[in-house]
Amino acid sequence: MRKQYHIEVTKKMEEDLNDMCNISMYHERVGLTKGIQVGELKALTTSVKRLLEHQLSIEEAFALLGIEKEMQTKIRKQLTTAYIKEMKSNRS
């Protein structure tokens, strides 16, 4: 800013600018992490659906894919009760 705009940059301005950059980088990381989590949930949900279509129970699908308990809860929420009932009735 000194060279381009001929503005004297104080120590406080440098610190504030550094803080703003750090905040921006933090929000970018949080956004990327959230996006990765959403993508992972979608991919695992799709995999579980495919295994259900091949006559595995949801517990077998989770075990086969090595899905942890927290993610299992999220996947169960993604799968509708109707879809699970339909898959069970197809096995009969």
N, C-alpha and C positions, 0 to 999 in steps of 0.2 A: 504494500500500500504506500510505503514511503516513496518508492521509485515511480510507480505508475500514477498515483493520485496526489503525490506530494503531501501526504497526511502523516503527521508524526504519530507513531505507534508507541503507546505507553506499555509498561509492563502489565498493567491491569488489562489492557486490550488484548495483549498476547495470551494472557491466562484465560480470558473469556472466550477467545477464539478457539483455544485448545479445548476448553470445556465443551463448546458447541460441536466441535469435531468428534470428541469422544461420545457425546450423546447421540450423534448421528450414526456413528459406527455401532453403538449398542443397539439402536433400533433396527439397523440393518441386520445384525446378527439374530435378534429376536424374531424378525420377520422371516429370515431364512430358516431358522430352527422350526418355527411354526409351519412353514410350507413343507418342510421335510417330514414333519410329523403327520401332516394331513395326507401327503403322498404315501407314506408308509401305511397309514390306516386304510387308505383306499386299496392299495396293492394287497395287503393281507386279507381284507374283506373279500376281495375278488378271489383270492386263492382259497379261502374257506368255502365260499359259495361253490367253487368248482369241485372241491372235495365232497361237499354235501351232495352234489349232483351225481357223484360216483359212489353213493350209498354209505359214506362214512358219517358217523355221528359228529356233532359239533365238538365234542370232547376229543374224539379221535383226530379230527382235523387240527385242533389246537396243539395236541401232543405231537402229531406228525410234523407240524410246522415249527414247533418249539416256541409257541407264542406265550409270553408272560401274562400273569393274571391281570395286570392293569390294562394291557392291550386287549385281552379277551373281553373285558367289560365293555370297552369302546366298540369292539367288533359286534358284540351282541346287540348293542344299541343300533348299529347300522343295519343289522339284519332285521327285517320285520317278522313279527310273529306269524303272519300269514305265509311268508316264504318258508319258514322253518316247518310249519305244519304241512305245507304242500310237499316239501322234500320227504318228510316222514311218511306221508300217505303214499307217495310214489314207491317207497320201499316195500309196502305191503302187497 
